[in-house]
Amino acid sequence: MYILYSPSSAINRQVLSGSETGTVLVWDDGLIKCQLKRPGDQPCHDGMIEFIQLDEKVNEMLTAGIDGCVRFWSLEVDSLSFIPPIPV
């Protein structure tokens, strides 16, 4: 597993990482807080996640996976939704 995003603020200790199984893991103080998946308990990608970018201003995330898809995610407090994948 590789750490793909870490906030610059030392106060916020949350870290996002992509897993080999295609889920995004949210870490807090060294412990996994939650796993982000698609509806239906599907992983974010079919295979390893290779890139994560988070835009905290608009509460959106971009991921790219070994499956050749780039996905844009709208992050909300109680839900995770995504725009359909764009094959590359």
Backbone torsions as a table, in degrees:
resi	resn	phi	psi	omega
1	MET	NA	142.1	179.4
2	TYR	-119.9	141.5	174.0
3	ILE	-79.9	123.5	-175.6
4	LEU	-108.9	-20.7	178.7
5	TYR	-148.4	131.9	174.7
6	SER	-138.7	125.9	-178.8
7	PRO	-61.6	150.2	-178.0
8	SER	-75.9	-20.1	-178.0
9	SER	-75.2	127.4	177.2
10	ALA	-71.2	-19.5	179.6
11	ILE	-72.1	-42.1	179.9
12	ASN	-86.1	113.2	-176.8
13	ARG	-98.5	13.5	179.1
14	GLN	-78.8	143.6	-178.8
15	VAL	-135.0	140.9	172.7
16	LEU	-103.5	140.8	173.7
17	SER	-141.1	153.0	176.1
18	GLY	-99.2	141.9	-178.8
19	SER	-102.9	164.8	176.5
20	GLU	-68.9	-19.7	-179.4
21	THR	-90.8	0.5	175.0
22	GLY	94.5	6.7	176.7
23	THR	-99.4	155.9	173.1
24	VAL	-98.3	128.0	179.8
25	LEU	-102.7	135.8	175.4
26	VAL	-106.1	118.5	-178.8
27	TRP	-104.6	145.5	175.4
28	ASP	-140.7	117.2	-177.7
29	ASP	52.8	42.4	175.3
30	GLY	82.7	0.9	179.0
31	LEU	-116.8	144.6	177.1
32	ILE	-72.2	118.8	-179.8
33	LYS	-83.7	-42.7	178.1
34	CYS	-164.5	167.6	174.1
35	GLN	-114.2	133.4	176.6
36	LEU	-95.5	129.0	-179.7
37	LYS	-135.8	168.4	173.9
38	ARG	-79.3	164.4	174.9
39	PRO	-55.0	149.4	-178.7
40	GLY	80.0	18.6	179.1
41	ASP	61.6	27.4	177.3
42	GLN	-85.5	143.6	177.0
43	PRO	-65.5	161.8	178.9
44	CYS	-61.0	-35.6	179.2
45	HIS	-139.1	157.2	175.3
46	ASP	-87.6	82.4	-177.0
47	GLY	120.0	-172.1	-173.6
48	MET	-60.5	141.3	173.2
49	ILE	-89.2	127.2	-175.8
50	GLU	-105.4	-14.4	-176.2
51	PHE	-153.1	137.1	173.4
52	ILE	-135.4	134.2	172.1
53	GLN	-133.9	130.9	-178.2
54	LEU	-115.0	131.4	174.1
55	ASP	-110.9	97.2	-175.6
56	GLU	-69.1	-23.1	-179.5
57	LYS	-66.0	-38.6	-178.8
58	VAL	-110.8	5.0	176.6
59	ASN	59.1	48.7	178.5
60	GLU	-129.9	155.3	-179.9
61	MET	-133.5	144.7	175.2
62	LEU	-117.1	134.3	175.7
63	THR	-130.0	151.5	174.1
64	ALA	-134.3	137.5	-176.5
65	GLY	-123.7	169.5	178.5
66	ILE	-65.6	-13.9	177.8
67	ASP	-75.0	-1.8	178.0
68	GLY	85.1	9.4	-179.3
69	CYS	-105.9	144.7	170.7
70	VAL	-112.6	128.6	-177.8
71	ARG	-125.1	139.3	175.5
72	PHE	-106.6	131.0	-175.2
73	TRP	-118.9	136.5	171.8
74	SER	-98.7	114.2	-176.6
75	LEU	-94.8	123.0	177.2
76	GLU	-123.3	166.8	-175.5
77	VAL	-56.3	-47.5	-173.9
78	ASP	-113.3	8.7	-178.5
79	SER	-149.7	162.5	177.1
80	LEU	-133.7	118.1	179.1
81	SER	-125.4	158.6	179.8
82	PHE	-140.3	155.6	172.9
83	ILE	-84.6	139.9	-177.1
84	PRO	-50.2	149.4	-174.7
85	PRO	-64.4	152.1	176.4
86	ILE	-112.7	108.7	179.3
87	PRO	-64.1	142.0	177.7
88	VAL	-119.4	NA	NA
